[in-house]
């Protein structure tokens, strides 16, 4: 009852404010597309963008080796993530405020945690091109975020 459809245009009858946009980045081309969409939205809404990269040693170091994995590996991964965020930040037009953040943990959980803690109005996330079978077996970060986020989520591909 908050939407009005007239002449093919949907109009909101209730104000929707987008001031904080979270964009998780994984270094894929879909992250670049997400940044482009978020930039367009931020410019039109006067929002700021938070670029987020999640570092998870468990994804790259087998479990039995994690005990021996020292801080060096984690620091290197965080440094690489920061470099990737820096490259994506350069894609955002002047005049749009941007923060970057690197966190450690499971990507799905970290994205939801940051979105909730920072009271984000929107998450713009790239969607990997998984096939239907692969998606069922492997799951998808973007699908999980869509299903569990407390704010709206825009997936792009």
C-alpha positions in Angstrom: 0.0 0.0 0.0 3.1 2.3 -0.1 3.5 1.9 -3.9 1.4 3.6 -6.6 1.6 2.3 -10.2 0.6 4.9 -12.7 1.4 4.8 -16.4 4.1 2.2 -15.9 5.9 4.2 -13.2 6.1 3.0 -9.6 6.0 5.8 -7.1 6.6 5.5 -3.4 4.0 7.1 -1.1 6.4 6.8 1.8 9.8 8.5 1.9 12.7 6.1 1.5 16.0 7.5 2.5 19.3 6.0 1.3 22.2 7.6 3.0 24.5 4.7 3.7 25.4 2.1 1.1 27.6 -1.0 1.8 29.4 -2.5 -1.1 31.2 -5.8 -0.4 34.2 -6.2 -2.7 35.9 -9.5 -3.6 38.1 -8.4 -6.4 35.8 -9.9 -9.1 34.3 -8.0 -12.1 31.0 -8.1 -10.3 32.5 -5.9 -7.5 33.3 -3.3 -10.1 29.8 -3.4 -11.4 28.5 -3.1 -7.8 30.6 0.0 -7.3 29.2 1.6 -10.5 25.6 1.0 -9.3 26.4 2.2 -5.8 28.1 5.3 -7.2 25.0 6.1 -9.3 22.7 5.7 -6.4 25.0 7.6 -4.0 25.2 10.5 -6.3 21.4 10.7 -6.8 20.6 10.2 -3.1 23.5 12.1 -1.5 24.6 8.9 0.2 28.1 7.7 1.2 29.6 4.4 0.3 31.4 1.9 2.5 33.6 -0.5 0.5 34.1 -3.7 2.5 36.6 -6.5 1.9 36.5 -9.6 4.0 39.7 -11.6 4.7 39.2 -15.3 5.7 42.4 -17.3 6.2 40.3 -20.4 6.4 39.4 -20.1 2.7 43.0 -20.2 1.6 44.9 -22.2 4.2 43.8 -25.8 5.0 42.5 -26.3 8.5 45.4 -28.4 9.7 47.8 -25.7 8.6 45.9 -22.8 10.1 47.5 -23.4 13.5 50.9 -22.8 12.0 49.8 -19.9 9.8 51.3 -16.8 11.4 50.2 -13.3 11.4 52.3 -12.6 8.3 49.7 -14.4 6.1 46.8 -12.5 7.6 48.7 -9.2 7.2 49.5 -10.0 3.6 45.9 -10.8 2.8 44.7 -7.7 4.5 47.3 -5.6 2.6 46.1 -7.2 -0.7 42.4 -6.5 0.3 43.3 -2.9 1.0 44.9 -2.5 -2.4 41.8 -3.9 -4.1 39.6 -1.5 -2.1 41.9 1.3 -3.1 41.5 0.4 -6.8 37.7 0.3 -6.4 37.7 3.6 -4.5 39.3 5.3 -7.5 36.3 4.3 -9.6 33.9 6.4 -7.5 33.3 9.9 -8.8 34.5 13.0 -6.9 32.1 14.4 -4.4 30.9 11.0 -3.1 32.2 10.2 0.4 33.8 6.8 0.6 35.1 4.7 3.5 37.0 1.5 3.1 37.2 -1.3 5.6 38.9 -4.7 5.8 37.5 -7.2 8.3 38.4 -10.8 9.1 36.0 -13.7 9.1 33.4 -15.5 7.1 32.2 -13.2 4.2 28.5 -13.8 4.6 28.5 -13.2 8.4 30.8 -10.2 8.2 28.8 -8.4 5.5 25.6 -8.9 7.6 27.3 -7.8 10.8 28.8 -4.6 9.3 25.4 -3.8 7.6 23.6 -4.1 10.9 26.2 -2.4 13.2 26.5 0.5 10.8 22.8 0.7 10.2 23.2 0.6 6.4 20.3 1.6 4.3 21.3 -0.6 1.3 23.8 -3.3 0.3 24.9 -3.4 -3.3 26.6 -6.7 -4.0 27.9 -8.4 -7.1 26.4 -11.8 -7.9 28.7 -14.5 -9.1 27.7 -16.3 -12.3 27.2 -19.7 -10.6 25.0 -22.2 -12.4 21.9 -23.5 -10.7 23.5 -26.8 -9.6 26.7 -25.1 -8.4 24.7 -22.6 -6.5 22.7 -25.3 -4.7 25.9 -27.2 -3.8 28.2 -24.3 -3.0 25.8 -21.7 -1.9 26.3 -18.1 -2.6 27.4 -15.1 -0.5 25.0 -12.8 -2.3 22.1 -15.2 -2.0 22.7 -15.6 1.7 23.0 -11.8 2.2 19.7 -11.3 0.3 17.9 -13.9 2.4 19.3 -12.6 5.8 20.0 -8.9 5.6 17.9 -6.5 7.6 18.1 -3.8 4.9 17.4 -3.9 1.2 19.9 -5.7 -1.0 20.6 -4.9 -4.7 22.4 -7.7 -6.5 24.2 -6.9 -9.8 25.7 -9.0 -12.5 
